[in-house]
Amino acid sequence: METVKVSSKYQIVIPKSIRKEFNIKPSQRLFFINYMGRIELIPEVDIRSLKGALKGMDTTFERDEEDRI
């Protein structure tokens, strides 16, 4: 576990090991999320990097009778 200190300007430095593990680059955006009383940082991902992520997913399903045309 890594620890950081908040500066007087409310800034933090992301530890090098975390930056390397999550491939965080300078000027990359991070989302701050309040989840169950804790702060989570989520790196913004380029949508193009998700191409093919759902390949092979089963997309078949049965519609309810009232939804059928």
N, C-alpha and C positions, 0 to 999 in steps of 0.2 A: 504494500500500500504506500502510495506517495502522499506527501503533505505539502501544502502550499500556504503562503501567508498573504493576506490581503494588504496591499499598500495603502498609504494615506489617501491615494487617489482611487481607491477601490479597484485596483488592477491586480491580476494574478499572473504568474508565469506557469505555463503548462510544462511539467517536467519532461526532459528529453526522452526518457524511456516511454512515456505515454505518447509523445509526438511521433516517435518512430513506430510504435506498435499500431497506431491508428492512421499513420501516414498523413499527419496534419501539417499543412504548409502555411507559410506566412500569408496573411490576408484572407485565408479560408474562413468561412463563416461557421459559427457553432450556434446551435439552438440551446437555450437555457430552459429547462423544463422543471417545474415544481411537481414532483411525484411523491406522494405519501410523506410530505414533510422533509424531503431532501431535494437537493439540486442535482439534476443530471444534465450533462453536456452531450449534445448529439451533433456530430460533424455533418455539415451539409454535403450531400453526395450529388455528383453530376448525374443527371438522369440517364445520360448515354451509357454510363457504367453499369446500369441495371439491365441492359439489353440481353435477352436470353435467360434472365433469372427465373422465369416461370416456365421454361421449356420442359415439356413432359408432364405438366400439371393436368390432371383430369378435370375437364370442363363440362362433363355431362352431368345433367341433373334433371329431375322430374319437375315439371311445372304443376302448380295447383290447378284444379279444374277451372276455376274462375279466371285464371290468367291465360288460358289457352285461347287462341284466336279462332 
